Amino acid sequence: MQAIIDSIKGFFLDIFAMGKGFIYGFMMIGLLIVGGTALLYGALWVRNLFI
């Protein structure tokens, strides 16, 4: 009985870890998009200052 409870507990901990990784992945991709856009905008803005 203890083995079944341990495996169910491990299953739910794995699902929880996958959910956290999924949210973390979305946050990292979002930061990549925001950072890339800011860098591109900044580079074009600085380029426009000198032309």
PDB file of N, CA, C and O in Angstrom:
ATOM      1  N   MET A   1       0.822  -1.194   0.000  1.00  0.00           N
ATOM      2  CA  MET A   1       0.000   0.000   0.000  1.00  0.00           C
ATOM      3  C   MET A   1       0.870   1.263   0.000  1.00  0.00           C
ATOM      4  O   MET A   1       0.551   2.253  -0.659  1.00  0.00           O
ATOM      5  N   GLN A   2       1.955   1.209   0.740  1.00  0.00           N
ATOM      6  CA  GLN A   2       2.857   2.368   0.815  1.00  0.00           C
ATOM      7  C   GLN A   2       3.504   2.653  -0.536  1.00  0.00           C
ATOM      8  O   GLN A   2       3.739   3.811  -0.883  1.00  0.00           O
ATOM      9  N   ALA A   3       3.794   1.595  -1.302  1.00  0.00           N
ATOM     10  CA  ALA A   3       4.396   1.777  -2.628  1.00  0.00           C
ATOM     11  C   ALA A   3       3.421   2.489  -3.562  1.00  0.00           C
ATOM     12  O   ALA A   3       3.832   3.326  -4.366  1.00  0.00           O
ATOM     13  N   ILE A   4       2.140   2.164  -3.463  1.00  0.00           N
ATOM     14  CA  ILE A   4       1.134   2.819  -4.301  1.00  0.00           C
ATOM     15  C   ILE A   4       1.021   4.297  -3.929  1.00  0.00           C
ATOM     16  O   ILE A   4       0.965   5.154  -4.811  1.00  0.00           O
ATOM     17  N   ILE A   5       0.987   4.595  -2.657  1.00  0.00           N
ATOM     18  CA  ILE A   5       0.897   5.983  -2.198  1.00  0.00           C
ATOM     19  C   ILE A   5       2.133   6.767  -2.633  1.00  0.00           C
ATOM     20  O   ILE A   5       2.021   7.912  -3.072  1.00  0.00           O
ATOM     21  N   ASP A   6       3.313   6.155  -2.513  1.00  0.00           N
ATOM     22  CA  ASP A   6       4.546   6.826  -2.940  1.00  0.00           C
ATOM     23  C   ASP A   6       4.556   7.101  -4.442  1.00  0.00           C
ATOM     24  O   ASP A   6       4.993   8.167  -4.876  1.00  0.00           O
ATOM     25  N   SER A   7       4.074   6.140  -5.239  1.00  0.00           N
ATOM     26  CA  SER A   7       4.066   6.358  -6.685  1.00  0.00           C
ATOM     27  C   SER A   7       3.043   7.426  -7.072  1.00  0.00           C
ATOM     28  O   SER A   7       3.305   8.214  -7.981  1.00  0.00           O
ATOM     29  N   ILE A   8       1.893   7.474  -6.413  1.00  0.00           N
ATOM     30  CA  ILE A   8       0.897   8.517  -6.687  1.00  0.00           C
ATOM     31  C   ILE A   8       1.449   9.885  -6.280  1.00  0.00           C
ATOM     32  O   ILE A   8       1.260  10.875  -6.987  1.00  0.00           O
ATOM     33  N   LYS A   9       2.135   9.928  -5.131  1.00  0.00           N
ATOM     34  CA  LYS A   9       2.746  11.179  -4.679  1.00  0.00           C
ATOM     35  C   LYS A   9       3.797  11.644  -5.679  1.00  0.00           C
ATOM     36  O   LYS A   9       3.841  12.827  -6.016  1.00  0.00           O
ATOM     37  N   GLY A  10       4.634  10.747  -6.154  1.00  0.00           N
ATOM     38  CA  GLY A  10       5.649  11.085  -7.153  1.00  0.00           C
ATOM     39  C   GLY A  10       5.034  11.563  -8.452  1.00  0.00           C
ATOM     40  O   GLY A  10       5.552  12.476  -9.095  1.00  0.00           O
ATOM     41  N   PHE A  11       3.908  10.934  -8.843  1.00  0.00           N
ATOM     42  CA  PHE A  11       3.195  11.330 -10.060  1.00  0.00           C
ATOM     43  C   PHE A  11       2.713  12.770  -9.952  1.00  0.00           C
ATOM     44  O   PHE A  11       2.909  13.556 -10.878  1.00  0.00           O
ATOM     45  N   PHE A  12       2.088  13.126  -8.837  1.00  0.00           N
ATOM     46  CA  PHE A  12       1.590  14.488  -8.668  1.00  0.00           C
ATOM     47  C   PHE A  12       2.721  15.500  -8.536  1.00  0.00           C
ATOM     48  O   PHE A  12       2.590  16.634  -8.996  1.00  0.00           O
ATOM     49  N   LEU A  13       3.823  15.109  -7.918  1.00  0.00           N
ATOM     50  CA  LEU A  13       4.982  16.010  -7.842  1.00  0.00           C
ATOM     51  C   LEU A  13       5.570  16.253  -9.228  1.00  0.00           C
ATOM     52  O   LEU A  13       6.003  17.364  -9.534  1.00  0.00           O
ATOM     53  N   ASP A  14       5.588  15.218 -10.065  1.00  0.00           N
ATOM     54  CA  ASP A  14       6.062  15.373 -11.442  1.00  0.00           C
ATOM     55  C   ASP A  14       5.151  16.297 -12.241  1.00  0.00           C
ATOM     56  O   ASP A  14       5.630  17.145 -12.994  1.00  0.00           O
ATOM     57  N   ILE A  15       3.840  16.135 -12.078  1.00  0.00           N
ATOM     58  CA  ILE A  15       2.900  17.011 -12.777  1.00  0.00           C
ATOM     59  C   ILE A  15       3.085  18.456 -12.322  1.00  0.00           C
ATOM     60  O   ILE A  15       3.061  19.370 -13.147  1.00  0.00           O
ATOM     61  N   PHE A  16       3.267  18.671 -11.037  1.00  0.00           N
ATOM     62  CA  PHE A  16       3.491  20.011 -10.502  1.00  0.00           C
ATOM     63  C   PHE A  16       4.777  20.611 -11.071  1.00  0.00           C
ATOM     64  O   PHE A  16       4.801  21.785 -11.441  1.00  0.00           O
ATOM     65  N   ALA A  17       5.828  19.825 -11.142  1.00  0.00           N
ATOM     66  CA  ALA A  17       7.100  20.299 -11.690  1.00  0.00           C
ATOM     67  C   ALA A  17       6.962  20.631 -13.175  1.00  0.00           C
ATOM     68  O   ALA A  17       7.534  21.614 -13.646  1.00  0.00           O
ATOM     69  N   MET A  18       6.206  19.817 -13.914  1.00  0.00           N
ATOM     70  CA  MET A  18       5.994  20.108 -15.335  1.00  0.00           C
ATOM     71  C   MET A  18       5.215  21.407 -15.504  1.00  0.00           C
ATOM     72  O   MET A  18       5.520  22.193 -16.401  1.00  0.00           O
ATOM     73  N   GLY A  19       4.225  21.643 -14.667  1.00  0.00           N
ATOM     74  CA  GLY A  19       3.456  22.884 -14.734  1.00  0.00           C
ATOM     75  C   GLY A  19       4.322  24.101 -14.453  1.00  0.00           C
ATOM     76  O   GLY A  19       4.209  25.124 -15.128  1.00  0.00           O
ATOM     77  N   LYS A  20       5.194  23.983 -13.443  1.00  0.00           N
ATOM     78  CA  LYS A  20       6.105  25.090 -13.141  1.00  0.00           C
ATOM     79  C   LYS A  20       7.062  25.337 -14.298  1.00  0.00           C
ATOM     80  O   LYS A  20       7.343  26.490 -14.626  1.00  0.00           O
ATOM     81  N   GLY A  21       7.563  24.287 -14.917  1.00  0.00           N
ATOM     82  CA  GLY A  21       8.464  24.433 -16.058  1.00  0.00           C
ATOM     83  C   GLY A  21       7.770  25.056 -17.252  1.00  0.00           C
ATOM     84  O   GLY A  21       8.376  25.842 -17.981  1.00  0.00           O
ATOM     85  N   PHE A  22       6.499  24.713 -17.464  1.00  0.00           N
ATOM     86  CA  PHE A  22       5.714  25.274 -18.553  1.00  0.00           C
ATOM     87  C   PHE A  22       5.550  26.779 -18.372  1.00  0.00           C
ATOM     88  O   PHE A  22       5.744  27.548 -19.313  1.00  0.00           O
ATOM     89  N   ILE A  23       5.191  27.196 -17.152  1.00  0.00           N
ATOM     90  CA  ILE A  23       5.028  28.628 -16.862  1.00  0.00           C
ATOM     91  C   ILE A  23       6.369  29.342 -16.980  1.00  0.00           C
ATOM     92  O   ILE A  23       6.439  30.439 -17.533  1.00  0.00           O
ATOM     93  N   TYR A  24       7.440  28.725 -16.461  1.00  0.00           N
ATOM     94  CA  TYR A  24       8.778  29.313 -16.555  1.00  0.00           C
ATOM     95  C   TYR A  24       9.192  29.487 -18.015  1.00  0.00           C
ATOM     96  O   TYR A  24       9.789  30.501 -18.376  1.00  0.00           O
ATOM     97  N   GLY A  25       8.878  28.502 -18.851  1.00  0.00           N
ATOM     98  CA  GLY A  25       9.199  28.593 -20.271  1.00  0.00           C
ATOM     99  C   GLY A  25       8.473  29.745 -20.937  1.00  0.00           C
ATOM    100  O   GLY A  25       9.067  30.477 -21.728  1.00  0.00           O
ATOM    101  N   PHE A  26       7.186  29.915 -20.626  1.00  0.00           N
ATOM    102  CA  PHE A  26       6.444  31.035 -21.185  1.00  0.00           C
ATOM    103  C   PHE A  26       7.041  32.362 -20.744  1.00  0.00           C
ATOM    104  O   PHE A  26       7.126  33.303 -21.532  1.00  0.00           O
ATOM    105  N   MET A  27       7.454  32.437 -19.479  1.00  0.00           N
ATOM    106  CA  MET A  27       8.057  33.682 -18.984  1.00  0.00           C
ATOM    107  C   MET A  27       9.369  33.972 -19.695  1.00  0.00           C
ATOM    108  O   MET A  27       9.631  35.119 -20.055  1.00  0.00           O
ATOM    109  N   MET A  28      10.195  32.960 -19.904  1.00  0.00           N
ATOM    110  CA  MET A  28      11.484  33.169 -20.565  1.00  0.00           C
ATOM    111  C   MET A  28      11.305  33.564 -22.032  1.00  0.00           C
ATOM    112  O   MET A  28      12.018  34.439 -22.523  1.00  0.00           O
ATOM    113  N   ILE A  29      10.368  32.937 -22.732  1.00  0.00           N
ATOM    114  CA  ILE A  29      10.105  33.308 -24.124  1.00  0.00           C
ATOM    115  C   ILE A  29       9.561  34.734 -24.183  1.00  0.00           C
ATOM    116  O   ILE A  29       9.934  35.505 -25.067  1.00  0.00           O
ATOM    117  N   GLY A  30       8.681  35.085 -23.247  1.00  0.00           N
ATOM    118  CA  GLY A  30       8.156  36.452 -23.193  1.00  0.00           C
ATOM    119  C   GLY A  30       9.248  37.472 -22.954  1.00  0.00           C
ATOM    120  O   GLY A  30       9.274  38.524 -23.594  1.00  0.00           O
ATOM    121  N   LEU A  31      10.153  37.165 -22.030  1.00  0.00           N
ATOM    122  CA  LEU A  31      11.275  38.081 -21.770  1.00  0.00           C
ATOM    123  C   LEU A  31      12.193  38.199 -22.980  1.00  0.00           C
ATOM    124  O   LEU A  31      12.716  39.277 -23.260  1.00  0.00           O
ATOM    125  N   LEU A  32      12.391  37.100 -23.693  1.00  0.00           N
ATOM    126  CA  LEU A  32      13.208  37.120 -24.901  1.00  0.00           C
ATOM    127  C   LEU A  32      12.574  38.035 -25.950  1.00  0.00           C
ATOM    128  O   LEU A  32      13.267  38.830 -26.585  1.00  0.00           O
ATOM    129  N   ILE A  33      11.269  37.923 -26.127  1.00  0.00           N
ATOM    130  CA  ILE A  33      10.581  38.765 -27.110  1.00  0.00           C
ATOM    131  C   ILE A  33      10.640  40.232 -26.690  1.00  0.00           C
ATOM    132  O   ILE A  33      10.940  41.096 -27.514  1.00  0.00           O
ATOM    133  N   VAL A  34      10.360  40.523 -25.427  1.00  0.00           N
ATOM    134  CA  VAL A  34      10.389  41.906 -24.945  1.00  0.00           C
ATOM    135  C   VAL A  34      11.804  42.482 -25.036  1.00  0.00           C
ATOM    136  O   VAL A  34      11.982  43.617 -25.478  1.00  0.00           O
ATOM    137  N   GLY A  35      12.805  41.713 -24.623  1.00  0.00           N
ATOM    138  CA  GLY A  35      14.189  42.189 -24.681  1.00  0.00           C
ATOM    139  C   GLY A  35      14.664  42.403 -26.107  1.00  0.00           C
ATOM    140  O   GLY A  35      15.316  43.403 -26.406  1.00  0.00           O
ATOM    141  N   GLY A  36      14.339  41.464 -26.989  1.00  0.00           N
ATOM    142  CA  GLY A  36      14.725  41.609 -28.395  1.00  0.00           C
ATOM    143  C   GLY A  36      14.067  42.808 -29.045  1.00  0.00           C
ATOM    144  O   GLY A  36      14.701  43.535 -29.810  1.00  0.00           O
ATOM    145  N   THR A  37      12.790  43.016 -28.739  1.00  0.00           N
ATOM    146  CA  THR A  37      12.083  44.172 -29.285  1.00  0.00           C
ATOM    147  C   THR A  37      12.686  45.471 -28.761  1.00  0.00           C
ATOM    148  O   THR A  37      12.863  46.420 -29.524  1.00  0.00           O
ATOM    149  N   ALA A  38      13.001  45.523 -27.474  1.00  0.00           N
ATOM    150  CA  ALA A  38      13.597  46.727 -26.900  1.00  0.00           C
ATOM    151  C   ALA A  38      14.967  47.007 -27.529  1.00  0.00           C
ATOM    152  O   ALA A  38      15.284  48.157 -27.829  1.00  0.00           O
ATOM    153  N   LEU A  39      15.776  45.965 -27.729  1.00  0.00           N
ATOM    154  CA  LEU A  39      17.085  46.153 -28.355  1.00  0.00           C
ATOM    155  C   LEU A  39      16.954  46.641 -29.792  1.00  0.00           C
ATOM    156  O   LEU A  39      17.680  47.541 -30.215  1.00  0.00           O
ATOM    157  N   LEU A  40      16.036  46.053 -30.536  1.00  0.00           N
ATOM    158  CA  LEU A  40      15.815  46.470 -31.915  1.00  0.00           C
ATOM    159  C   LEU A  40      15.319  47.908 -31.978  1.00  0.00           C
ATOM    160  O   LEU A  40      15.810  48.704 -32.778  1.00  0.00           O
ATOM    161  N   TYR A  41      14.356  48.237 -31.143  1.00  0.00           N
ATOM    162  CA  TYR A  41      13.827  49.597 -31.109  1.00  0.00           C
ATOM    163  C   TYR A  41      14.930  50.590 -30.726  1.00  0.00           C
ATOM    164  O   TYR A  41      15.055  51.648 -31.344  1.00  0.00           O
ATOM    165  N   GLY A  42      15.726  50.250 -29.711  1.00  0.00           N
ATOM    166  CA  GLY A  42      16.814  51.128 -29.286  1.00  0.00           C
ATOM    167  C   GLY A  42      17.854  51.322 -30.372  1.00  0.00           C
ATOM    168  O   GLY A  42      18.332  52.436 -30.582  1.00  0.00           O
ATOM    169  N   ALA A  43      18.210  50.251 -31.064  1.00  0.00           N
ATOM    170  CA  ALA A  43      19.211  50.347 -32.126  1.00  0.00           C
ATOM    171  C   ALA A  43      18.694  51.219 -33.273  1.00  0.00           C
ATOM    172  O   ALA A  43      19.434  52.044 -33.810  1.00  0.00           O
ATOM    173  N   LEU A  44      17.433  51.038 -33.644  1.00  0.00           N
ATOM    174  CA  LEU A  44      16.879  51.852 -34.729  1.00  0.00           C
ATOM    175  C   LEU A  44      16.725  53.302 -34.292  1.00  0.00           C
ATOM    176  O   LEU A  44      16.897  54.209 -35.107  1.00  0.00           O
ATOM    177  N   TRP A  45      16.407  53.539 -33.028  1.00  0.00           N
ATOM    178  CA  TRP A  45      16.268  54.910 -32.513  1.00  0.00           C
ATOM    179  C   TRP A  45      17.619  55.628 -32.518  1.00  0.00           C
ATOM    180  O   TRP A  45      17.713  56.782 -32.937  1.00  0.00           O
ATOM    181  N   VAL A  46      18.663  54.938 -32.050  1.00  0.00           N
ATOM    182  CA  VAL A  46      20.005  55.542 -32.025  1.00  0.00           C
ATOM    183  C   VAL A  46      20.484  55.784 -33.459  1.00  0.00           C
ATOM    184  O   VAL A  46      21.084  56.820 -33.745  1.00  0.00           O
ATOM    185  N   ARG A  47      20.223  54.848 -34.346  1.00  0.00           N
ATOM    186  CA  ARG A  47      20.605  55.011 -35.744  1.00  0.00           C
ATOM    187  C   ARG A  47      19.893  56.224 -36.367  1.00  0.00           C
ATOM    188  O   ARG A  47      20.474  56.952 -37.171  1.00  0.00           O
ATOM    189  N   ASN A  48      18.659  56.421 -35.991  1.00  0.00           N
ATOM    190  CA  ASN A  48      17.875  57.534 -36.526  1.00  0.00           C
ATOM    191  C   ASN A  48      18.367  58.884 -35.978  1.00  0.00           C
ATOM    192  O   ASN A  48      18.175  59.918 -36.616  1.00  0.00           O
ATOM    193  N   LEU A  49      18.995  58.872 -34.805  1.00  0.00           N
ATOM    194  CA  LEU A  49      19.509  60.126 -34.241  1.00  0.00           C
ATOM    195  C   LEU A  49      20.662  60.696 -35.078  1.00  0.00           C
ATOM    196  O   LEU A  49      20.795  61.912 -35.218  1.00  0.00           O
ATOM    197  N   PHE A  50      21.485  59.811 -35.629  1.00  0.00           N
ATOM    198  CA  PHE A  50      22.684  60.248 -36.342  1.00  0.00           C
ATOM    199  C   PHE A  50      22.456  60.468 -37.835  1.00  0.00           C
ATOM    200  O   PHE A  50      23.337  60.976 -38.528  1.00  0.00           O
ATOM    201  N   ILE A  51      21.299  60.096 -38.327  1.00  0.00           N
ATOM    202  CA  ILE A  51      21.050  60.250 -39.774  1.00  0.00           C
ATOM    203  C   ILE A  51      20.224  61.502 -40.000  1.00  0.00           C
ATOM    204  O   ILE A  51      19.897  61.828 -41.142  1.00  0.00           O
TER     205      ILE A  51
END
